[in-house]
Structures are given as C-alpha cells and as structure tokens.
Amino acid sequence: MAFTSFIPEVWSARLLEHLDKVHVYAGLMNRDYEGEIRACGDTVHINQVGNITISDYTGQDIAAPEELSGSMQDLVIDKAKYFNFQIKDVDNAQSNPKLVDAAMQRASYDMNDVIDRYLASLLTAGAESGHAVGSDDSPVIPTSADAYDYLVDLGVKLNEANVPMLGRWVVIPPWYHGLLLKDARFVGNGSGFNQAILQGGLVGEAAGFRIHLSNNVPNTSGSRFKVIAGTNAACAFAEQLVELEAYRLEHNFSDAIKGLHVYGAKVVQPQALAVMTCNKA
C-alpha cells in the first residue's frame, strides 16, 4: 500500500501540543537551550557569567576593564524514547481527527509520564544538600494545621541562598493539596484562584510559591515523598521529536506509526532548589 496522503507535519504538531498540555515538571524548567536538537547525543553548551567587580568612582581615571569570568556546563541530550503502534489504515485514520487525537494523545501522555518521573528524580538528587526540610531518617508529617508552615520553611531555605522570589514553584502530591485546602491561609489567598485546578497542574499560590499538583512526586513505597521547590533557573531541559514515520507491517495487514523522542536535563543551579521529605499521616 502506498501512503498517498500521510502528512508527518500534522502528526508531529499534535504530539508536541499534547506534551505541552500535560507536562508538570518539564514546564517548570529553563528551556531556553533547546535550540536545534537533531539526535540523541547532541550537546548544548550553557555559559554562566561570574561576578563583576563594583568599584568606587573618585573622579579620576577608572581602572582597565576586567575580563569576564564564568563557567560553562554541558547539557547532553542523552535520553531517547520511542513509541510504535499499528493502525488499520493510515489514510483513513488521518481523515478521522478523533482517532488520530486518541492515538497520539495516548502516546504523548505516556511519553510525558516517563519524562516527568525522570525530571522529578533528577531535581531531588540535584538539590543543594543543605536545603532540606525533613530527611529519609526523619521525615516530617504535615497536618492541615502546619502543611502551609512547611512550605514557608522551604521558602526560607531559598531566601537564605539569595534565590529570587519571582517565579518560585513547588510541586506537591494530591494528599498534601488536600491538607492545604483545609487551611484558610491557602483557600483565602487569591480571590478564588486557589479554589480550582488550573491547566498544567497549577492549583494555587501560597507562601511565595505557585503550587503545582502531580502524582509523580517521588516517594518510596508510598512514604518519604519528596516535595521539590525552586525556580526555573535551577534546571535546564531540552526535548525534541526527531523522527516520525508511517510504514506497512510485513506480516500483517496493518499500517504502523513510530516516533523517536530525545531529551536531556541537568541541574545547573543546585542552590535554587529545596526539598521537603514528608510522610502522609
């Protein structure tokens, strides 16, 4: 069978649109470095400018300009995941937007879930060691009376590291959100903003953070949840759908769609992260 009307650009656009809608952790990353990713193994070079000396001006000639100092970090696109599913007839399927949406949404959701869990684990491991509230040996056990207060404690950790207030976020599991909903300090903030779940997992604002809800908050056997707080300056993330093909199955009367998605992430500012280890009461 010849694929006379298969349009790869349409399928690619649908997949990326769905990924953008369901990402939580990936949506909180610095994605300025994505650029032109072509394959797994590509490297993105990230430069960071060091401190600049501020001197007194006395009216005399000023000193010669100093050379900029700084460091460079490499973001390696070292993860590659694929999907591969069959469909009875690509031509007919493409003329049925509902079927196309269902198949690609399923693929994008599952791809997102893998990426989100990876990023959550990366952020947990990459946070500054001194920016911890609770620990694996002594996790905190929040209640409706103090869940808000523990978010304040996370904010203090970031304040002490000179992390900007603008753009702070925290990702919590559903049960933690339930505790916040019982606290007037959370529900009463934002003129109804905190009373509805918004797109992208955003559920409100509290203690200087935009609060996001996710079932991918890292935990061990249902305990020791890792509630991560930070800013998008903490981690760089880049992704790209690099291959998308339709093909005829050799031993079946079906067509198939396969796609290759590559990505990479790196914690570039550990001091811009704080982690609370907590157990559900």
C-alpha positions in Angstrom: 0.0 0.0 0.0 1.3 3.5 -0.8 1.0 6.2 1.8 -0.5 8.7 -0.6 -1.8 11.2 1.9 0.2 10.7 5.1 1.2 14.1 6.4 4.0 13.8 9.1 3.9 17.5 9.9 0.3 17.2 11.2 1.1 14.2 13.4 4.2 15.9 14.8 2.3 19.1 15.7 -0.4 17.1 17.5 2.1 15.2 19.6 4.0 18.3 20.8 0.8 20.1 21.6 -0.3 17.3 23.9 3.1 17.1 25.6 2.9 20.8 26.4 -0.5 20.4 28.0 0.4 17.5 30.4 3.9 18.4 31.4 4.3 19.4 35.0 8.0 19.2 36.0 9.1 19.9 32.4 7.0 23.1 32.4 9.0 24.3 35.4 12.4 24.0 33.7 14.5 26.5 31.8 14.0 25.5 28.2 16.0 28.4 26.6 18.7 26.0 25.4 16.6 23.7 23.2 17.8 25.2 20.0 18.4 22.8 17.1 18.4 19.3 18.6 18.8 16.7 15.9 19.7 13.5 17.6 20.4 11.7 20.9 24.0 12.6 21.9 23.7 16.2 20.9 25.3 18.6 23.4 24.0 22.1 24.4 26.7 24.4 25.9 25.4 26.7 28.8 27.5 29.7 29.8 27.2 31.4 33.1 28.8 34.8 33.8 30.7 35.2 37.1 30.6 38.2 39.5 31.6 41.7 38.2 33.6 44.0 40.5 31.9 47.2 41.6 34.4 50.0 42.4 34.2 53.5 43.9 34.4 56.3 41.4 36.5 59.2 42.7 36.6 61.4 39.6 40.0 60.0 38.4 40.6 57.7 35.6 38.9 54.4 36.1 40.7 51.1 36.1 41.1 48.9 32.9 38.1 46.7 32.2 38.2 43.4 33.8 37.8 40.2 31.8 34.5 38.4 32.3 34.8 35.2 34.4 32.4 32.4 34.4 31.9 28.7 33.8 30.3 26.5 31.2 28.2 23.5 31.7 27.2 20.9 29.1 23.6 19.7 28.7 23.8 16.3 27.0 20.7 15.0 25.1 21.3 11.5 26.4 17.8 10.1 26.7 15.9 8.5 23.7 12.4 7.0 23.9 10.2 5.7 21.1 6.6 4.7 20.5 5.4 2.3 17.9 1.8 1.4 17.3 -0.2 -0.1 14.5 -3.4 1.2 12.9 -5.5 -0.4 10.3 -5.2 2.2 7.6 -3.2 5.4 7.9 -5.1 7.2 5.1 -8.4 6.5 6.7 -7.2 7.2 10.2 -5.8 10.6 9.2 -9.2 11.6 7.8 -10.6 10.8 11.2 -9.3 13.5 13.6 -10.8 11.8 16.7 -8.9 8.6 16.0 -5.7 10.5 15.3 -6.1 12.5 18.5 -6.8 9.5 20.6 -3.7 7.6 19.4 -1.3 10.5 19.6 -2.7 11.7 22.9 -2.1 8.3 24.4 1.4 8.2 23.1 2.2 11.7 24.3 0.7 11.1 27.7 2.8 8.0 28.3 5.9 9.8 27.0 5.2 12.7 29.3 4.8 10.3 32.3 8.3 8.8 31.7 9.9 12.2 31.3 8.1 13.7 34.3 9.2 10.9 36.6 12.8 11.3 35.3 12.9 15.0 35.9 11.4 14.7 39.4 14.1 12.2 40.3 16.8 14.4 38.8 15.7 17.5 40.7 15.5 15.6 44.0 19.1 14.2 43.6 20.5 17.6 42.4 19.2 19.9 45.1 21.6 21.6 47.5 22.2 19.2 50.4 21.7 21.9 53.0 18.3 22.9 51.5 16.3 20.2 53.2 13.2 20.1 55.4 13.0 16.7 56.9 15.0 13.7 55.8 14.7 10.0 54.9 15.6 9.1 58.5 13.3 11.8 60.0 10.5 12.8 57.5 8.1 15.5 58.6 4.4 14.5 58.9 2.3 17.5 57.8 -1.2 18.1 59.0 -3.9 20.6 58.0 -2.6 22.9 60.7 1.1 23.0 59.6 1.2 22.0 55.9 1.3 25.7 55.0 4.1 26.3 57.5 6.3 23.7 56.0 6.0 25.5 52.6 7.2 28.6 54.4 10.2 26.7 55.7 11.1 25.7 52.1 10.9 29.3 51.1 13.3 30.3 53.9 15.9 27.8 52.6 15.7 29.6 49.2 15.7 33.0 50.8 18.9 32.3 52.6 20.5 31.3 49.3 19.6 34.6 47.7 17.2 32.8 45.3 14.9 35.4 43.7 11.2 35.4 44.8 10.0 35.8 41.3 8.9 32.6 39.6 9.1 30.3 42.5 7.2 27.0 42.3 6.6 23.9 44.4 5.2 20.5 43.3 3.0 18.6 45.8 1.1 15.3 45.8 -2.7 15.3 46.0 -2.9 14.4 49.7 -0.7 17.5 50.5 -3.0 19.6 48.4 -5.9 18.2 50.5 -4.3 19.5 53.7 -3.8 22.9 52.2 -7.5 23.1 51.2 -8.3 22.9 54.9 -6.2 25.9 55.8 -7.8 29.4 55.4 -4.4 30.8 54.6 -4.3 28.9 51.4 -8.0 28.9 50.4 -8.4 32.6 51.2 -5.5 33.6 49.1 -6.0 34.9 45.5 -9.8 35.7 45.3 -10.8 32.3 44.2 -7.6 31.4 42.4 -6.9 28.7 44.9 -10.3 27.1 44.6 -9.9 25.5 41.2 -7.4 23.3 39.5 -5.9 25.1 36.5 -4.2 23.8 33.3 -0.8 22.3 33.8 -1.4 21.1 37.4 -1.4 24.6 38.8 -3.7 24.6 41.9 -2.9 27.9 43.6 -0.4 30.2 45.3 0.9 30.0 48.9 3.9 31.0 50.9 5.5 32.7 47.9 5.1 29.7 45.6 3.0 28.8 42.6 1.7 25.4 43.7 1.5 22.5 41.2 -0.1 19.2 41.7 1.4 15.9 40.4 1.1 12.2 41.1 4.8 11.9 40.0 6.1 13.5 43.2 8.9 11.0 44.1 8.2 8.6 47.0 9.4 5.3 48.3 6.7 2.6 48.9 4.1 5.3 49.5 6.2 7.2 52.0 9.0 9.7 52.1 7.5 12.0 49.5 10.0 14.5 48.0 8.3 17.8 47.7 10.5 19.9 45.5 10.6 23.7 45.4 12.6 26.0 43.3 12.7 28.3 40.2 13.1 27.5 36.5 16.7 28.7 36.8 17.6 25.5 38.7 17.4 23.0 35.9 17.8 23.1 32.1 15.7 20.8 29.9 15.6 20.2 26.2 13.5 17.8 24.1 12.7 17.1 20.5 10.6 14.7 18.4 13.3 13.9 15.9 11.7 11.0 13.9 8.1 10.2 12.9 7.3 7.6 10.3 4.5 5.6 8.9 5.2 2.1 7.5 3.5 -1.1 6.3 3.8 -4.1 8.6 5.4 -7.0 6.7 3.5 -9.8 8.4 0.2 -8.1 9.0 -2.5 -6.2 7.0 -1.9 -3.1 9.0 0.0 0.1 8.9 2.0 1.5 11.8 3.3 4.8 13.2 6.6 5.1 15.1 8.3 8.1 16.6 11.6 8.9 18.4 11.7 11.5 21.1 15.0 12.6 22.6 15.7 14.8 25.6 18.1 15.7 28.3 18.2 17.7 31.5 20.7 19.0 34.1 20.5 20.7 37.4 22.6 23.9 36.8 21.8 25.8 40.0 21.5 23.4 42.9 21.1 26.3 45.3 17.9 27.3 43.6 16.2 24.0 44.8 14.9 22.9 48.2 13.4 19.5 49.1 11.0 18.5 51.8 10.8 14.8 52.8 7.4 14.1 54.2 5.1 11.2 55.1 1.4 11.0 54.8 -0.2 10.9 58.2 
